[in-house]
Amino acid sequence: MRIATFIFIAVLPVGAQNIDPKELLSPPVDTWLTYHGDYSGQRHSKLSQITTENVSQLKQVWRYQASQGLKASPIVADGVIYITAPDNLWAIDAHTGKELWHHQHTKNNAFHIGHRGAAIYKNMVYLTTPDCHLIALATKNGEVKWDVFIADSSEGYWSTNAPLVIRNHVIVGVAGDFDNLPGLLRSFDADTGKPQWSFYSTPPPGQSEPKSGGATGGQMWNTGTYDPELNLMFVGTGNPTPVLNGGARPGDNPWTCSIVALNPDTGKLAWGFQVSPHDTHDWDAAEVPVLVDGNFNGQPHRMVLQASRNGYFFVLDRTNGKSLLTKPFAAVNWSKGIDEQGRPIPDPAKEPTKDGVLIAPDEGGATNFWPPSFDPKTGLLLVNAKDGYGIYFFKPEHGAYGWAGADYGLAGKGALRALDYRTGKIVWEHSYGRGTSSAGVLTTQTGLAITGDGMGNLMVIRTSDGTPLWHESIGGMGGAPVTCELDGKQYLLVSGGNTLYAYALR
């Protein structure tokens, strides 16, 4: 008698095999292919399995323990999660939480402040490193395909951002407040790593521009957004340097603390809008420029929205950068009003002084790098905000770089705020009391807003009115939650500390 023998082999995913660049234009709803989920920066999911009625049935299904704290937003493609921390990228089976492979960049002395995430294209995943390398890895096994320099970290640059892939361009920025460096954004060929173009927000080395007033800085350290029809990418720029020493750099100092629109094929500037002219408070405008199409004052507009670190909410026409709306969304005492261009007017009495001056927002800002989310159904932009006050002080003897000081935590309270893009009005807020949150926000088609509070809780709130629906303690959230669908089941992915958690309905 012949006895049949069956051998069962468990086949695990080995990485996205080939992501068509066209998928990035309109990602499948069950994936999360870019830092923002798609090019708009809305962080809004059309998945509908988890609803306001059943969200209380969410259950943790696995967790993955990384070796560093996670501030990144995961990428999810072909059943594989790619998540980063400084110098590290992990590929994880999205069904089970098992590690598939891990890449660790060589140890370096650059500034290890955190990391936002990866990017994916064809069969490669891209990682920026603190010492300003851009590395392309095979999605299948983590093999290094190429490794290029973005900038010289020995000069004081470092990199934290998730790359933005547009067609065959991998676009990356850097940070660097300490050494009076020009703001730099670069594009590399996605297949080969060959440099394509560089954009400077302030004059490059060896060049001068009278309008800049001698300012450097304006680093582009957060991931931008992209309008395929206009073929324009939008990115926020950081503070000018010297940081608090405004007297060393007279004038508005363009294009620091600005939203700039660039051609992704050439890096040429189409327009710029400065949200903080002549910033002297370290209020980077690197917050996400969110792209929204809709009516404004009864007319259809293509808009870009930003809840900015300086405490103001901006709505611009993204075809030309003209202001449609400027309103505070948090405590603000540093401006004298709004000029005819829609820009706040700095109050000279709120410049840093030898003895110190009380300023709102504080140096951390009314919001910061954590991404907001836009819900198209309600027209609400949801952002983790803070009403905070700090004392700014500066003395000429503090040196050429202009660093002085700003005391944190004098007074402040945090809240998740829902802003109506048509009016700037705060429609509702969920208060964290004296706690503040640095978690990003995710909204869904079913009316859920998902984020983390200031006390270590993952929380779900009803988007329309701010009603809390469910929460679970995970010890503090970093990065931003994302959602995906695997084998017909919707998963929620969030990070807390150095752990990535996966949730699904029971």
SEFI-310606 format. One line per 3 residues: number of its first residue (from 1); for each residue x, y, z of C-alpha. Coordinates in Angstrom, 2 decimals, padded with zeros to 5 digits. Layout:
! SEFI-310606
NUM	X,Y,Z; ...
END
This chain:
! SEFI-310606
1	000.00,000.00,000.00; 001.38,003.40,-000.97; 001.27,005.98,001.77
4	001.02,009.57,000.59; 003.21,012.04,002.42; 002.28,015.74,002.43
7	004.75,018.42,003.39; 003.26,021.82,004.22; 005.54,024.82,003.79
10	004.53,028.15,005.27; 005.24,030.83,002.70; 005.98,034.20,004.27
13	005.99,037.48,002.35; 009.48,038.51,001.33; 008.89,042.13,000.44
16	007.06,044.08,-002.20; 008.18,042.67,-005.51; 007.46,045.59,-007.82
19	005.50,048.72,-006.94; 004.45,050.43,-010.16; 005.20,054.16,-009.83
22	001.70,054.81,-011.18; 000.32,053.22,-008.00; 001.75,056.15,-006.06
25	-000.58,058.47,-008.00; -003.63,056.57,-006.78; -002.65,054.01,-004.13
28	-004.93,051.01,-003.60; -007.10,051.67,-000.55; -005.78,048.57,001.23
31	-002.15,049.80,001.22; -000.14,052.67,002.69; 002.53,053.34,000.08
34	003.88,056.76,001.10; 004.59,058.67,004.30; 001.23,060.48,004.04
37	-000.69,057.55,002.52; -000.97,059.43,-000.78; 000.39,062.60,-002.36
40	-002.28,064.88,-000.85; -001.05,064.68,002.76; -004.64,064.23,003.96
43	-003.92,060.97,005.84; -007.49,059.89,005.23; -008.37,056.23,004.64
46	-011.34,054.96,002.63; -011.32,051.62,004.45; -014.65,051.09,006.18
49	-014.54,047.87,008.21; -013.80,049.64,011.51; -016.68,052.00,012.32
52	-018.00,054.20,015.11; -020.32,051.33,016.08; -017.74,048.53,016.34
55	-014.49,050.34,017.22; -014.88,049.26,020.85; -014.13,045.71,019.62
58	-010.58,046.58,018.54; -008.05,044.08,019.83; -004.28,043.96,019.69
61	-003.29,041.09,017.39; 000.52,041.38,017.47; 003.37,043.66,018.49
64	006.90,044.12,017.21; 009.69,045.30,019.49; 012.32,047.48,017.79
67	015.70,048.39,019.23; 014.97,052.16,019.17; 012.09,054.54,019.78
70	009.76,054.82,016.79; 008.59,058.20,015.47; 008.09,056.97,011.92
73	004.97,056.37,009.86; 004.97,052.79,008.49; 004.85,051.94,004.78
76	002.66,048.91,003.93; 002.95,047.12,000.56; 002.28,043.50,-000.49
79	001.73,042.40,003.09; 005.03,043.86,004.33; 005.56,046.78,006.71
82	008.66,048.98,006.42; 009.39,051.12,009.46; 012.43,053.16,010.42
85	014.40,054.67,013.27; 017.71,056.56,013.00; 020.16,054.36,010.99
88	017.67,051.46,010.90; 014.98,050.00,008.65; 012.94,046.90,009.47
91	010.79,044.79,007.11; 007.98,043.10,009.05; 005.31,040.58,008.04
94	002.09,042.58,008.36; 000.04,039.44,009.15; 002.14,038.22,012.07
97	004.55,040.96,013.16; 007.55,038.72,012.44; 010.75,040.39,011.27
100	011.66,039.51,007.67; 014.92,041.45,007.49; 016.69,044.39,009.13
103	019.16,046.91,007.75; 021.42,048.88,010.08; 023.53,051.73,008.75
106	027.05,052.18,010.06; 027.40,053.98,013.36; 028.12,057.70,013.00
109	028.38,060.83,015.11; 025.60,062.78,013.40; 022.58,064.08,015.32
112	020.24,061.16,016.12; 017.03,063.08,016.89; 014.43,060.74,015.36
115	013.21,059.50,011.99; 009.98,059.94,009.98; 009.88,056.92,007.68
118	010.81,055.25,004.39; 009.65,055.43,000.77; 009.06,052.69,-001.81
121	009.45,052.47,-005.60; 009.47,049.40,-007.88; 011.45,046.79,-005.90
124	013.39,049.22,-003.70; 012.79,050.92,-000.37; 014.66,054.10,000.57
127	016.17,055.19,003.89; 017.77,058.50,004.90; 020.33,058.41,007.70
130	021.49,060.88,010.37; 024.82,061.33,008.55; 022.92,062.34,005.39
133	023.12,059.20,003.27; 020.27,058.11,001.01; 020.26,054.33,000.74
136	018.27,052.14,-001.67; 017.55,048.63,-000.38; 016.00,045.64,-002.13
139	012.50,045.12,-000.74; 013.01,041.36,-000.99; 015.94,041.00,001.38
142	017.38,044.40,002.36; 020.38,044.16,000.02; 021.97,047.59,-000.54
145	021.47,048.61,-004.17; 023.14,052.01,-003.88; 024.24,054.51,-001.25
148	024.74,058.24,-001.95; 025.51,061.39,000.04; 022.76,064.00,000.41
151	024.95,066.54,002.21; 028.11,066.72,004.31; 027.20,065.85,007.89
154	030.59,067.11,009.10; 029.34,070.63,008.26; 026.39,070.20,010.63
157	023.68,068.73,008.40; 021.66,065.68,009.44; 018.66,063.91,007.93
160	015.46,062.55,009.47; 012.83,062.76,006.75; 010.92,060.15,004.79
163	011.75,060.58,001.09; 009.09,061.68,-001.38; 009.07,059.64,-004.62
166	007.59,061.34,-007.70; 008.03,059.35,-010.91; 011.79,058.60,-011.02
169	012.70,061.31,-008.47; 013.58,060.49,-004.87; 013.34,063.87,-003.13
172	014.96,064.35,000.28; 015.69,067.22,002.61; 018.02,067.75,005.55
175	018.09,069.55,008.88; 020.80,071.68,010.49; 020.18,074.63,012.80
178	023.54,074.88,014.47; 026.01,076.02,011.83; 024.33,078.69,009.68
181	023.87,076.36,006.69; 021.77,077.10,003.57; 018.48,075.23,003.31
184	018.86,072.26,000.96; 016.45,069.91,-000.85; 017.80,067.36,-003.34
187	016.47,064.93,-005.94; 018.12,061.65,-006.95; 017.34,059.16,-009.71
190	015.19,056.44,-008.16; 016.91,053.64,-010.10; 020.56,054.67,-009.92
193	020.95,057.28,-007.16; 022.39,059.78,-009.64; 021.88,063.41,-008.48
196	019.25,065.27,-010.49; 018.82,068.74,-008.93; 019.26,070.79,-005.77
199	017.01,073.55,-004.45; 018.26,076.08,-001.91; 015.73,077.97,000.18
202	018.46,080.44,001.18; 021.50,081.36,-000.95; 023.92,078.46,-001.53
205	027.55,078.68,-000.38; 029.49,081.39,-002.18; 026.39,083.21,-003.38
208	024.52,086.16,-001.93; 020.98,087.41,-002.39; 020.06,090.90,-001.16
211	016.52,089.82,-000.27; 017.80,087.19,002.17; 019.39,089.82,004.42
214	022.29,087.45,005.01; 020.09,084.72,006.48; 020.89,081.05,006.10
217	018.72,078.11,007.19; 015.25,077.27,005.93; 015.89,073.51,006.07
220	013.28,071.19,004.56; 013.25,068.31,007.02; 009.68,067.05,006.66
223	008.06,065.20,003.75; 006.23,067.33,001.21; 003.10,066.75,-000.86
226	002.40,066.74,-004.62; -000.29,067.80,-007.11; 000.10,065.67,-010.29
229	-002.16,067.91,-012.41; -000.19,071.07,-011.59; 003.05,069.06,-011.44
232	003.99,070.96,-008.31; 005.34,069.67,-005.02; 004.81,071.60,-001.81
235	007.22,071.62,001.11; 007.56,073.61,004.32; 010.86,075.26,005.19
238	012.49,075.75,008.59; 013.65,078.73,010.62; 016.37,081.16,009.53
241	019.82,081.17,011.06; 021.32,082.74,013.13; 018.28,081.46,015.01
244	017.35,084.13,017.56; 019.75,086.83,016.41; 017.44,088.70,014.07
247	019.64,091.76,013.97; 022.32,089.84,012.06; 019.89,089.12,009.19
250	017.58,092.13,008.52; 014.46,091.86,006.39; 011.94,089.05,005.90
253	014.59,086.38,005.13; 012.86,084.47,002.30; 012.40,081.56,001.88
256	012.71,080.58,005.53; 009.57,079.67,007.54; 007.70,079.35,004.25
259	005.62,077.06,002.08; 007.30,076.71,-001.32; 005.95,075.17,-004.53
262	008.55,073.47,-006.75; 008.64,071.69,-010.09; 009.72,068.13,-009.14
265	011.45,067.59,-012.49; 013.74,070.61,-012.20; 013.62,071.86,-008.59
268	012.64,075.32,-009.86; 010.60,077.55,-007.55; 007.06,078.28,-008.81
271	006.01,080.37,-005.81; 006.62,080.85,-002.10; 004.52,082.07,000.81
274	006.20,083.10,004.05; 004.18,082.19,007.14; 006.65,083.85,009.58
277	008.52,086.80,008.07; 011.83,087.42,009.89; 011.31,084.60,012.38
280	013.19,085.05,015.67; 011.51,082.23,017.63; 012.63,078.99,015.90
283	009.19,078.32,014.40; 009.92,076.06,011.46; 007.10,075.98,008.90
286	008.02,072.37,008.09; 004.52,071.18,009.02; 002.66,069.21,006.35
289	001.18,071.25,003.45; -002.17,069.43,003.04; -003.78,069.54,-000.42
292	-007.55,069.99,-000.59; -009.94,070.68,-003.48; -013.22,072.34,-002.57
295	-015.26,075.51,-002.37; -013.99,078.59,-000.63; -016.25,081.65,-000.40
298	-018.55,080.01,-002.93; -015.84,079.42,-005.53; -013.97,076.17,-006.35
301	-010.31,076.27,-005.37; -007.27,074.07,-005.34; -005.91,074.76,-001.88
304	-002.98,073.99,000.36; -003.60,074.07,004.13; -001.06,074.34,006.91
307	-001.50,074.47,010.66; 001.87,076.03,011.35; 004.20,075.95,014.33
310	003.80,079.73,014.80; 000.15,079.26,015.90; -001.56,080.31,012.64
313	-003.69,078.27,010.24; -003.14,079.14,006.58; -005.25,078.41,003.49
316	-003.56,079.23,000.17; -004.52,078.91,-003.47; -001.98,076.29,-004.52
319	-001.95,077.39,-008.16; -000.28,080.70,-007.25; 000.40,080.82,-003.48
322	-002.09,083.61,-002.80; -003.62,083.76,000.67; -007.27,082.81,001.15
325	-007.33,082.66,004.96; -005.06,083.27,007.96; -006.39,082.55,011.46
328	-004.81,081.60,014.80; -005.62,078.07,016.01; -003.72,078.31,019.31
331	-002.49,080.94,021.77; -000.61,083.68,019.86; 000.81,086.97,021.20
334	003.80,087.64,018.92; 002.11,089.45,016.01; 000.43,092.82,015.51
337	-002.07,091.55,012.94; -002.15,090.25,009.35; -000.69,092.11,006.36
340	-002.29,092.48,002.91; -000.56,089.27,001.76; -002.11,087.22,004.57
343	001.13,087.04,006.58; 001.36,087.70,010.33; 003.12,090.97,011.20
346	005.86,090.41,013.81; 005.63,092.65,016.88; 009.08,094.15,017.65
349	008.17,094.11,021.35; 008.19,090.29,021.16; 011.78,089.96,019.98
352	014.04,087.95,022.34; 015.70,090.28,024.86; 018.53,090.17,027.39
355	016.09,089.85,030.29; 013.60,087.66,028.45; 010.13,088.19,027.01
358	006.99,086.05,027.35; 005.92,084.57,023.99; 003.11,082.36,022.75
361	003.58,079.83,021.24; 006.62,078.53,023.08; 009.69,077.29,021.23
364	008.14,073.86,020.64; 005.33,075.57,018.73; 001.55,075.38,018.57
367	002.13,072.15,016.62; 005.21,070.56,015.11; 006.40,067.69,012.90
370	003.53,065.30,013.71; 001.13,065.19,010.74; -002.52,066.31,010.85
373	-005.37,064.66,008.94; -008.10,066.10,006.74; -011.59,064.60,006.57
376	-013.24,065.49,003.22; -016.74,064.66,004.47; -016.73,067.26,007.25
379	-014.16,069.69,005.84; -012.20,069.46,009.09; -008.43,069.49,009.52
382	-007.55,067.65,012.73; -004.30,068.67,014.39; -002.69,068.03,017.77
385	-002.18,071.56,019.07; -000.83,073.30,022.15; -001.45,076.62,023.88
388	002.02,077.24,025.29; 004.09,080.13,026.62; 007.86,080.44,026.86
391	010.43,083.06,027.81; 012.81,083.95,024.99; 016.11,085.64,025.75
394	019.13,086.66,023.69; 022.41,088.50,024.24; 024.84,089.58,021.51
397	027.63,087.72,023.28; 025.83,084.45,022.63; 027.85,084.24,019.43
400	027.59,084.14,015.68; 025.08,081.32,015.55; 022.59,083.29,017.60
403	021.51,080.49,019.93; 020.32,081.81,023.25; 017.39,080.30,025.05
406	013.69,079.68,025.42; 012.25,078.21,028.60; 009.76,075.41,028.01
409	006.71,074.45,029.98; 005.93,077.72,031.74; 002.28,077.20,030.94
412	000.52,075.14,028.36; -002.26,072.75,027.52; -002.74,070.38,024.63
415	-005.77,069.38,022.61; -006.83,067.66,019.42; -008.49,070.48,017.46
418	-010.79,070.30,014.46; -010.42,073.31,012.15; -012.99,074.20,009.49
421	-010.86,074.99,006.43; -013.44,077.49,005.13; -013.36,079.72,008.22
424	-010.43,078.66,010.39; -012.91,078.20,013.24; -012.18,075.54,015.87
427	-015.33,073.42,015.51; -014.47,071.18,018.47; -011.53,070.18,020.59
430	-010.67,067.22,022.77; -008.57,068.58,025.64; -005.59,066.76,027.12
433	-005.57,069.03,030.16; -001.98,069.99,030.92; -000.73,067.08,028.82
436	000.36,067.55,025.22; 000.56,065.14,022.32; 003.19,064.68,019.62
439	001.22,061.99,017.79; 000.02,062.29,014.22; -003.62,061.86,013.23
442	-005.47,059.44,010.93; -009.09,059.84,009.80; -011.26,057.27,008.06
445	-014.28,057.18,005.77; -016.36,055.86,008.66; -015.96,059.00,010.78
448	-013.06,057.94,013.00; -010.14,060.11,014.09; -007.23,058.09,015.50
451	-004.32,059.59,017.42; -002.53,059.51,020.78; -003.15,061.72,023.79
454	-000.64,063.23,026.21; -000.95,060.42,028.76; 000.25,057.46,026.69
457	-003.10,056.37,025.25; -003.98,055.34,021.73; -007.40,056.89,021.24
460	-010.26,056.93,018.74; -012.55,059.97,018.51; -015.64,060.65,016.39
463	-014.52,063.05,013.67; -017.76,065.00,013.40; -018.01,066.18,017.02
466	-014.95,065.06,019.02; -016.69,062.39,021.10; -014.19,059.83,022.52
469	-015.09,056.29,021.43; -012.24,054.00,022.57; -008.75,054.10,024.05
472	-005.95,051.82,025.19; -002.72,052.63,027.01; 000.42,051.90,024.98
475	002.86,054.08,026.92; 002.96,057.04,024.56; 002.61,057.36,020.81
478	005.27,058.32,018.31; 004.81,058.93,014.62; 001.36,058.63,013.13
481	-001.12,055.74,012.89; -001.86,054.12,009.53; -004.39,051.55,008.37
484	-004.33,048.82,005.74; -006.28,045.74,004.69; -004.90,042.20,004.66
487	-006.94,039.23,003.39; -010.16,041.20,003.79; -009.39,042.37,007.34
490	-008.65,045.99,008.28; -005.61,046.56,010.48; -004.60,049.63,012.46
493	-000.84,050.13,012.95; 000.49,052.43,015.67; 003.81,052.87,017.45
496	004.42,053.50,021.13; 007.93,053.82,022.53; 010.01,051.30,020.60
499	007.05,048.99,019.84; 004.86,048.72,016.74; 001.33,047.48,017.51
502	-001.26,045.98,015.17; -004.98,046.12,015.98; -008.01,044.57,014.28
505	-011.62,043.82,015.16; -012.23,040.77,017.30
END
